[in-house]
Amino acid sequence: MAKNVVPEAREALSKFKYEVANEIGVPLKQGYNGDLTSYQNGSVGGYMVKKMIEKAEQNLMGQ
């Protein structure tokens, strides 16, 4: 996780990461995840960014 994250947001981002992993079927768990492929880990991060952009666009459009 990024080191420059506001402490209040760190827990929310962590929870979001696990929600996204579960949603796309990546078996992410607390602690060591060295058994996951780069593709799986990248999928989680990429999907997180996609969902955050979608939410920001919705907010900008006033929805």
KOLMI-564406 format. One line per field, with one value per residue: residue in one letter; x, z, y of N, C-alpha, C in turn; residue number from 1. Coordinates in steps of 0.02 Angstrom, whole numbers, plus 50000, padded with zeros to 5 digits. Layout:
r = a / ...
nc1 = X / ...
nc3 = Z / ...
nc2 = Y / ...
cac1 = X / ...
cac3 = Z / ...
cac2 = Y / ...
cc1 = X / ...
cc3 = Z / ...
cc2 = Y / ...
k = NUM / ...
END
This chain:
r = m / a / k / n / v / v / p / e / a / r / e / a / l / s / k / f / k / y / e / v / a / n / e / i / g / v / p / l / k / q / g / y / n / g / d / l / t / s / y / q / n / g / s / v / g / g / y / m / v / k / k / m / i / e / k / a / e / q / n / l / m / g / q
nc1 = 50042 / 50021 / 50134 / 50109 / 49978 / 49834 / 49809 / 49676 / 49618 / 49685 / 49636 / 49511 / 49549 / 49618 / 49514 / 49435 / 49520 / 49518 / 49383 / 49372 / 49460 / 49392 / 49276 / 49324 / 49373 / 49501 / 49605 / 49647 / 49728 / 49750 / 49913 / 50048 / 50055 / 50124 / 50100 / 50016 / 49996 / 50082 / 49995 / 49870 / 49882 / 49902 / 49781 / 49693 / 49736 / 49721 / 49583 / 49536 / 49576 / 49501 / 49370 / 49377 / 49395 / 49275 / 49186 / 49228 / 49198 / 49059 / 49031 / 49074 / 48982 / 48872 / 48791
nc3 = 50000 / 49969 / 50039 / 50062 / 50096 / 50169 / 50339 / 50383 / 50267 / 50235 / 50293 / 50230 / 50095 / 50101 / 50135 / 50022 / 49926 / 49957 / 49936 / 49799 / 49750 / 49789 / 49713 / 49581 / 49584 / 49634 / 49743 / 49863 / 50017 / 50192 / 50240 / 50177 / 50001 / 49900 / 49820 / 49721 / 49551 / 49451 / 49360 / 49422 / 49538 / 49477 / 49412 / 49517 / 49566 / 49447 / 49424 / 49537 / 49514 / 49398 / 49451 / 49542 / 49456 / 49383 / 49487 / 49520 / 49400 / 49400 / 49512 / 49466 / 49367 / 49440 / 49488
nc2 = 49941 / 50114 / 50234 / 50367 / 50390 / 50460 / 50430 / 50399 / 50354 / 50240 / 50117 / 50108 / 50095 / 49975 / 49887 / 49905 / 49851 / 49713 / 49687 / 49710 / 49612 / 49496 / 49514 / 49499 / 49374 / 49342 / 49259 / 49339 / 49364 / 49406 / 49455 / 49358 / 49345 / 49283 / 49176 / 49214 / 49266 / 49390 / 49443 / 49420 / 49501 / 49625 / 49638 / 49662 / 49789 / 49864 / 49854 / 49916 / 50049 / 50075 / 50069 / 50176 / 50285 / 50280 / 50311 / 50441 / 50507 / 50496 / 50574 / 50699 / 50722 / 50743 / 50642
cac1 = 50000 / 50060 / 50154 / 50086 / 49905 / 49808 / 49795 / 49605 / 49600 / 49722 / 49593 / 49460 / 49581 / 49632 / 49450 / 49416 / 49564 / 49493 / 49317 / 49384 / 49490 / 49338 / 49231 / 49352 / 49393 / 49572 / 49606 / 49691 / 49718 / 49793 / 49981 / 50088 / 50018 / 50174 / 50075 / 49976 / 50036 / 50085 / 49933 / 49816 / 49892 / 49891 / 49709 / 49661 / 49753 / 49691 / 49511 / 49525 / 49582 / 49443 / 49311 / 49385 / 49383 / 49203 / 49153 / 49245 / 49159 / 48990 / 49028 / 49081 / 48920 / 48820 / 48745
cac3 = 50000 / 49964 / 50103 / 50068 / 50102 / 50231 / 50384 / 50384 / 50205 / 50229 / 50308 / 50179 / 50035 / 50113 / 50130 / 49951 / 49890 / 49968 / 49903 / 49727 / 49738 / 49794 / 49656 / 49518 / 49594 / 49652 / 49813 / 49903 / 50089 / 50236 / 50246 / 50118 / 49941 / 49850 / 49777 / 49667 / 49494 / 49438 / 49324 / 49471 / 49579 / 49434 / 49399 / 49575 / 49564 / 49388 / 49433 / 49588 / 49480 / 49354 / 49491 / 49570 / 49402 / 49371 / 49541 / 49513 / 49344 / 49423 / 49556 / 49425 / 49329 / 49488 / 49499
cac2 = 50000 / 50176 / 50261 / 50436 / 50389 / 50488 / 50373 / 50383 / 50321 / 50177 / 50061 / 50105 / 50069 / 49905 / 49852 / 49908 / 49803 / 49645 / 49683 / 49704 / 49546 / 49448 / 49525 / 49474 / 49304 / 49334 / 49236 / 49381 / 49353 / 49446 / 49429 / 49338 / 49326 / 49266 / 49123 / 49243 / 49288 / 49462 / 49458 / 49424 / 49560 / 49683 / 49642 / 49694 / 49860 / 49895 / 49859 / 49968 / 50114 / 50082 / 50085 / 50243 / 50332 / 50280 / 50348 / 50512 / 50533 / 50502 / 50632 / 50759 / 50731 / 50758 / 50585
cc1 = 50044 / 50075 / 50127 / 50010 / 49886 / 49788 / 49722 / 49584 / 49632 / 49677 / 49539 / 49488 / 49596 / 49568 / 49427 / 49456 / 49537 / 49424 / 49326 / 49413 / 49436 / 49291 / 49258 / 49381 / 49466 / 49574 / 49657 / 49675 / 49764 / 49862 / 50012 / 50043 / 50065 / 50153 / 50032 / 50022 / 50036 / 50020 / 49875 / 49822 / 49879 / 49817 / 49673 / 49674 / 49720 / 49616 / 49493 / 49526 / 49522 / 49381 / 49316 / 49372 / 49309 / 49166 / 49166 / 49205 / 49087 / 48982 / 49032 / 49018 / 48861 / 48770 / 48755
cc3 = 50000 / 50033 / 50115 / 50072 / 50169 / 50276 / 50386 / 50323 / 50198 / 50240 / 50255 / 50114 / 50042 / 50106 / 50057 / 49910 / 49897 / 49936 / 49828 / 49711 / 49740 / 49734 / 49591 / 49525 / 49608 / 49726 / 49856 / 49977 / 50128 / 50238 / 50179 / 50060 / 49884 / 49803 / 49719 / 49611 / 49489 / 49404 / 49374 / 49513 / 49538 / 49418 / 49456 / 49573 / 49505 / 49395 / 49487 / 49555 / 49435 / 49394 / 49522 / 49517 / 49386 / 49424 / 49536 / 49455 / 49363 / 49467 / 49517 / 49385 / 49375 / 49500 / 49567
cc2 = 50061 / 50205 / 50331 / 50441 / 50419 / 50430 / 50352 / 50344 / 50252 / 50116 / 50052 / 50076 / 49995 / 49863 / 49849 / 49857 / 49732 / 49635 / 49672 / 49635 / 49493 / 49453 / 49496 / 49404 / 49292 / 49315 / 49274 / 49370 / 49399 / 49415 / 49413 / 49316 / 49310 / 49210 / 49149 / 49267 / 49364 / 49484 / 49466 / 49487 / 49623 / 49693 / 49677 / 49769 / 49895 / 49904 / 49911 / 50037 / 50126 / 50103 / 50155 / 50296 / 50337 / 50320 / 50422 / 50543 / 50542 / 50563 / 50698 / 50774 / 50744 / 50703 / 50556
k = 1 / 2 / 3 / 4 / 5 / 6 / 7 / 8 / 9 / 10 / 11 / 12 / 13 / 14 / 15 / 16 / 17 / 18 / 19 / 20 / 21 / 22 / 23 / 24 / 25 / 26 / 27 / 28 / 29 / 30 / 31 / 32 / 33 / 34 / 35 / 36 / 37 / 38 / 39 / 40 / 41 / 42 / 43 / 44 / 45 / 46 / 47 / 48 / 49 / 50 / 51 / 52 / 53 / 54 / 55 / 56 / 57 / 58 / 59 / 60 / 61 / 62 / 63
END
